[in-house]
Amino acid sequence: MTLVVKNDVINSVRYLITTFLVFSYLSSESFAAYLEEFSEPTITAVATSASYDLYVDPYSGTTSESSPITAYVPIGNSGGDPDNYEYTFHAITTTDSNVNFLNKNGTIYSGSLRFNFNVVLDGAVSQYISLAWENDSGEWEVFNADPGEGGPVQTSSNGTNTFTISFEKLCSVSNAPLDCDDSFENTSNNPSATEELMVFAFVDDDNKTGADINPSDYTGVFYKLKFSNKIYSSSRIYLNSLSKGDTKLYASFDGFDITDDYLKTYVYLRENSTTEEDPNISTSSYTMLSEPTTGASRLSLSSLTDIDSTQTSGSLTIPNLTNDVNYSVRIVFCDKYGFCSRLSNAKSERPEPLEALLEGQACYLLTAGFEGGHEVIDFFRVFRDKVLSKFFFGQAFTQLYYNTAPSLTDTIAKSSFLKSSIRFSASILYSVFKYWWVWLTLLITTLIVFIKRGEQYGRP
């Protein structure tokens, strides 16, 4: 009896082990393969012989339907006037501007999107990489296309794999939010359309072409593809002034509302022989980004300095310059699609060492604090000349300032805390003096509120 029970136990254990091994084998064959996006997403637009990486919003490394990777795709407008490739830094990378766009021109589509993935087979012999799209009803359907234009790609090796889908296939899906015919038909003189499409890349044992799928059944990558042909043909940036600093310049400018997808402010720098206005740039007609400035060449990407700023008006610091070198400066705003505003008018100025600036500015503490010229300094210099100089106490204060300030500039220049404190204090005073009516209105309103509350609480 004991022997029979022992044999039954042994047989049960063997059965469980065999079942586990078989299940593990089947799982490795059918369910273990998965698709990963690289930690740095690589999505490339390909048109004719040219290609370029698209801008992708920063993300955590994992995706979901509610938190996809967002990529921004510029669309060409070769039939419009003006052509929107003139407003993008993508066009600068090639002598043939048009090849750098996906394009919808009548019934002719050009260009593709290329995705790079990391395929992990984990025991599977081979897999099909497929791309599905989400329709208006929230259902997912695999693209029905041949390899090379968006059809499945079969792979039997781990590592990097490329999936390419044509722009035509992206535009041809039914019941999808992406409407290329109405949005990107090249008939508008001022393109401004934006469209979106959700897609899901995944792997499976079988070719799922044309099938409906549930993304939760797979480990894949979600994308939100945002398309735009928007340009800024009527927008202008006006560069009001340039002030010199130590290895830097300060630009004061008026801007405009570019879009919610605003990315960066760029500065076009050109070393100039004098501080006169650049003769190659008209201040009355601001030019397009890819319009030639000298000779027959377009602007060089190396001439565009990426300024780490997201403000579209006010003051801007242009750092890392060489002292005693004249620079011609223009400002340009660009969105995430690569479309940019027209280049601003040009101003020229030369950075100078702090010692020379202190001697020339005669506003020692402020110049040391701002490390050069600034609109705040200009304001107080005018205040000194127009207001303080008219009164005895103002003259006495000015004389005391010039007797003591020069001896403090070296200490200020060596202290980040002191420089920040001076900039902060001067900016507050500048705001109070320049916009005194705003502060006065705020003060009166506050007093009225306190009086009303006092009367309210003082009632019996």
VENSULZI-V236550 format. One line per field, one symbol per residue. phi: phi as a letter, one per 20 degrees, with the letter a starting at -180 (. if undefined). psi: psi as a letter, one per 40 degrees, with the letter a starting at -180 (. if undefined). burial: 1 if it has 16 or more other ideal C-beta (glycine too) atoms within 10 Angstrom, else 0. Layout:
BEGIN
phi->???
psi->???
burial->???
END
This chain:
BEGIN
phi->.ffffffffffffgfffffffffffffffdcefbdcefgdgccdecclddbbfefcfgbeoccbfecefddddfdfcfeebeffffdcfffffbfdfffecfbccmeddbnbddddcdedeloffbbdeccdceefenedcfgebegncpefdecccfofcdcccfffffeefeldffdffeedfeceecgbecccbeccdbcbfdfegmeecdgfecdbcecdeddbcfccfdecddefacdecembcdddbdcbefafegdbddcedbfcfceffffeceeecfefgeffdcmdeefegfeeefefbcedaodcedelddfmdfceccdbdceffofcfffffdccacfcggfffffefmdffffffelqfafffgfffffffedffecfffffffffgffdfgfefffffedffffffffffffffgffffdffffffffffffffffffffffeff
psi->ddddddddddddddddddddddddddddddediihiiidhhhhhhhhbeiiihihhiiieeiiidegihhihhihifeeihiheeefieddeeidgddefiihhgbehiiiihhhhihhhdfdidiihhihiihadeeihhhhgiihdeeiihhieiiahihhhhiddddeeiifidhgddddehgeieghfiiiihhihhiiidiheheihihdeeihahhihhhiifhigdeiihhhdihiiahfiihhhihaihcidfhcihihhhhhidieiiheehheeghiidehidhaeiihideehhhhgifieibihhhafihifhhhhhiiiiiaeeehiiiiiiiiiihiiiddddddddegddddddefaiiddddddddddddcdeeiddddddddddeddddeedddddehdddddddddddddddddddfdddddddddddddddddddddeei.
burial->0000000000000000000000000000001111101000101111100111011100000010000111111111110100111111111101001111111110001111111010111001001111111110000111101000011110100000101111111111100101010011110100101110111111110001100010100101111111111111101010100111111111111010011010111111110100000100100001111100100001100001001000010011110010100111111111111111111111111111010011001011111111111111111100110001000000000000100010001001100001100110010001000000000000000000000000000000
END
